[in-house]
Amino acid sequence: MTAPIIGSTSLKNLEELVGTLLGIETRSCRILMVLSIAAVHIHLTEEEIKHLEEPYQPQAVIGHA
């Protein structure tokens, strides 16, 4: 199965799109995006990184044969 990853071709387009969706001007959107990125500062342990890099193993759906 494949699925397209939809994205923006430039930061300016992304700012305009997010600004339009939120109903704010591009400059305010840029500030909001910078603050959002700064707020998400995550450090993963070696164990967490190893787990994320493992190949996906499909799981059976409970209640279906």
Secondary structure, DSSP 8 states (H G I E B T S, - for coil): --------SSHHHHHHHHHHHHT--HHHHHHHHHHHHHH------HHHHHHHHS-------TT--
